[in-house]
């Protein structure tokens, strides 16, 4: 009888922790602009079994990067930005009618900024790095993938059959990731993102 009581108490304790964590997620304040622009893009992708939505007009500029033009982003932000935020060293914004970050030209490879995506499950914003992480099938070459898809091989980890690729300016990272996932030499391909659970939305 004591064992049953002990198991019941442990189960209830675990259940209350799970309920508390669920409630924490619902307390996060999400800007309606972020949600509407994510829905407007119509572009979704998966990373680590989490679904993300590209944020239409969304971009992130690394304030630590000397090549990025942060002053122009912050200067223009007052006139046509729908939303502003920060995540670590990144200044985030959603710009109205920004044709450089729409779903049709879904590559920021030639830009000083990165695209951003929304995770509806966690309510967080993630930064799209511009790289694709690919798990290759055994005996398949990362160089062959780079040549076939006209993408740049950044790093190859042959002992775990994994490689990191970067797209070229003008290429669509979402389309190439889909094509990689359909390739017989690829186990899976995912868009690399920077995720941060401690952020103000």
C-alpha positions in Angstrom: 0.0 0.0 0.0 2.9 2.4 0.8 4.4 1.7 -2.6 1.2 2.5 -4.4 0.8 5.8 -2.4 4.4 6.7 -3.2 4.0 6.0 -6.9 0.8 8.1 -6.9 2.5 11.1 -5.2 5.4 10.9 -7.6 3.0 10.8 -10.6 1.0 13.8 -9.3 4.2 15.8 -8.7 5.4 15.1 -12.2 2.0 16.1 -13.6 2.0 19.4 -11.8 5.5 20.2 -13.2 4.3 19.5 -16.7 1.2 21.7 -16.2 3.4 24.5 -14.9 5.7 24.3 -17.9 2.7 24.4 -20.3 1.4 27.5 -18.5 4.7 29.2 -18.9 4.5 29.0 -22.7 1.0 30.5 -22.7 2.2 33.5 -20.7 4.6 34.6 -23.4 3.3 37.7 -25.1 3.4 37.3 -28.9 3.1 40.4 -31.2 0.1 40.0 -33.5 2.4 41.5 -36.3 4.8 38.6 -35.9 2.1 36.0 -36.2 0.3 37.7 -39.1 3.5 38.2 -41.1 4.5 34.5 -40.5 1.1 33.4 -41.8 1.3 35.8 -44.8 4.6 34.3 -46.0 3.2 30.8 -46.6 6.7 29.3 -46.2 7.2 26.6 -43.5 10.1 24.4 -42.7 11.2 21.9 -40.0 14.2 22.0 -37.8 14.8 19.4 -35.0 11.2 18.3 -35.4 9.8 21.8 -34.8 7.9 23.6 -37.5 8.8 27.2 -38.3 7.2 29.8 -40.5 9.2 32.4 -42.5 8.3 35.9 -41.3 7.4 38.1 -44.3 9.5 41.2 -44.3 11.4 40.0 -41.3 15.2 40.5 -40.9 17.9 40.3 -38.4 21.1 42.4 -38.3 24.0 41.4 -36.1 25.1 44.5 -34.3 28.5 42.9 -33.6 29.2 42.5 -37.3 31.2 45.4 -38.7 30.0 44.7 -42.2 26.3 45.1 -41.3 24.7 48.5 -41.8 22.9 48.7 -38.4 22.5 52.5 -38.7 20.5 52.3 -41.9 18.3 49.6 -40.4 17.6 51.6 -37.2 17.2 54.8 -39.2 14.6 53.4 -41.6 12.9 51.5 -38.8 11.0 54.5 -37.5 9.4 55.1 -40.9 8.4 51.7 -42.3 8.9 49.1 -39.6 5.9 47.2 -38.4 7.7 45.6 -35.5 11.1 45.9 -33.8 12.8 43.5 -31.3 16.2 42.3 -30.1 17.7 38.8 -29.7 21.2 38.6 -28.3 23.4 40.7 -30.6 20.7 40.8 -33.3 18.4 43.7 -34.0 15.2 42.3 -35.4 12.6 44.1 -37.5 9.6 43.4 -39.7 9.5 45.9 -42.6 6.3 46.6 -44.5 6.4 45.8 -48.3 10.1 44.5 -48.1 10.6 42.7 -51.3 14.1 41.4 -50.3 12.6 39.1 -47.7 9.5 37.8 -49.3 8.9 34.1 -50.0 9.7 34.4 -53.7 13.3 35.7 -53.1 13.9 33.6 -50.0 17.6 34.1 -49.9 19.5 36.7 -48.0 22.9 35.4 -49.0 24.0 38.6 -50.7 22.7 40.8 -47.9 24.1 42.0 -44.5 21.0 40.7 -42.8 19.4 37.3 -42.1 15.8 36.2 -42.4 13.8 35.4 -39.3 11.2 32.7 -38.7 8.4 32.1 -36.1 7.9 28.9 -34.1 4.1 28.8 -33.4 4.5 26.0 -30.9 7.0 27.9 -28.6 6.1 31.4 -29.6 9.7 32.2 -30.4 11.5 33.9 -33.2 14.6 32.2 -34.8 17.3 33.6 -37.1 17.9 31.8 -40.3 21.7 31.5 -40.6 21.7 30.8 -44.4 23.3 27.3 -44.0 21.8 23.9 -44.6 22.8 20.9 -42.3 22.7 17.7 -44.3 22.9 14.1 -43.0 24.3 12.0 -45.8 23.7 8.4 -46.5 26.7 6.1 -46.0 29.3 6.3 -48.8 27.8 9.4 -50.3 30.1 12.3 -50.9 29.5 15.9 -49.6 31.4 17.2 -52.6 28.9 15.4 -54.9 26.0 17.2 -53.2 27.7 20.6 -53.4 28.4 20.1 -57.2 24.9 18.7 -57.9 23.0 21.6 -56.2 25.6 24.4 -56.9 26.0 25.1 -53.2 29.1 25.7 -51.1 30.5 23.0 -48.8 31.4 24.8 -45.6 32.4 21.8 -43.4 32.2 18.0 -43.7 32.1 15.6 -40.7 32.8 12.3 -42.5 32.8 10.2 -39.3 29.1 11.1 -38.7 28.1 11.5 -42.4 27.1 15.1 -41.9 28.0 18.3 -43.8 27.1 22.0 -43.7 26.4 23.8 -46.9 25.8 27.5 -47.7 23.7 28.7 -50.5 24.8 31.2 -53.1 23.3 34.7 -53.7 20.0 34.5 -55.5 19.3 30.9 -54.4 16.2 30.0 -52.4 17.2 28.2 -49.2 13.8 26.6 -48.8 13.6 25.2 -52.3 17.2 23.8 -52.1 16.4 22.2 -48.8 13.3 20.5 -50.2 15.4 19.3 -53.2 18.1 17.9 -50.9 15.5 16.0 -48.9 14.3 14.4 -52.1 17.8 13.3 -53.1 18.7 9.6 -52.8 22.0 10.4 -51.2 20.5 12.5 -48.4 19.1 11.1 -45.1 17.7 14.5 -44.2 18.5 18.2 -44.7 17.5 21.1 -42.3 17.9 24.8 -42.5 20.3 26.0 -39.8 18.8 28.5 -37.3 19.7 30.4 -34.1 17.0 29.8 -31.5 16.8 31.7 -28.3 14.1 31.0 -25.7 14.9 34.1 -23.6 13.7 37.0 -25.8 11.2 39.8 -25.7 8.5 39.7 -28.4 
